[in-house]
Amino acid sequence: MIIPIRCFSCGKPVAHLWEEYKERVTKGEDPKKVMDSLGLERYCCRSLFLGHVDLIDLAGEFKKS
């Protein structure tokens, strides 16, 4: 749903980097270069960003009954 606060494997805080990553990749930058510039060096953190699907907007359309 939303990006986790910390990496599941190593515990590094990553949530504060998600908005900048998403914005820069949407503009057409290479994801590898963006992650390098943001300081995401570990494979576990990089896979968290590459594998994340942002579904919060879709889930927000449904109301709890």
C-alpha positions in Angstrom: 0.0 0.0 0.0 2.4 2.7 1.2 6.2 2.5 1.3 7.5 1.0 4.5 9.3 3.4 7.0 12.3 1.1 7.2 13.9 -1.5 4.9 12.6 -5.0 5.9 16.1 -6.6 5.8 18.6 -4.1 7.1 16.4 -1.6 9.0 17.6 1.6 7.1 15.0 4.4 7.0 13.9 4.7 3.4 10.4 6.2 3.4 11.6 9.8 3.3 13.3 9.1 -0.1 10.2 7.6 -1.9 8.6 10.9 -3.1 11.8 12.2 -4.6 12.5 8.9 -6.2 9.1 8.6 -7.7 9.1 12.2 -9.0 12.5 11.9 -10.6 11.8 8.5 -12.3 8.5 9.9 -13.6 10.4 12.7 -15.2 12.4 10.2 -17.1 15.6 9.7 -15.1 17.2 6.2 -14.9 16.1 4.5 -11.7 19.7 3.2 -11.0 21.2 6.7 -11.1 18.4 8.1 -8.9 18.9 5.4 -6.3 22.7 6.0 -6.4 22.2 9.7 -5.8 19.8 9.1 -3.0 22.3 6.9 -1.2 20.5 3.5 -1.6 23.4 1.2 -2.0 22.2 -2.1 -0.5 20.4 -4.6 -2.6 17.6 -5.0 -0.1 16.7 -1.3 -0.1 16.9 -1.0 -3.9 14.6 -4.0 -4.3 12.1 -2.4 -1.9 11.9 0.6 -4.2 11.9 -1.3 -7.5 9.2 -3.8 -6.3 6.9 -1.3 -4.6 3.5 -0.6 -6.2 1.8 2.5 -4.9 -1.8 1.4 -4.4 -2.9 3.9 -1.7 -4.9 6.0 -4.2 -6.8 2.9 -5.4 -7.5 1.7 -1.9 -8.7 5.1 -0.8 -11.6 5.0 -3.2 -13.4 2.3 -1.2 -15.1 3.1 2.0 -15.3 0.9 5.0 -18.8 -0.5 5.6 
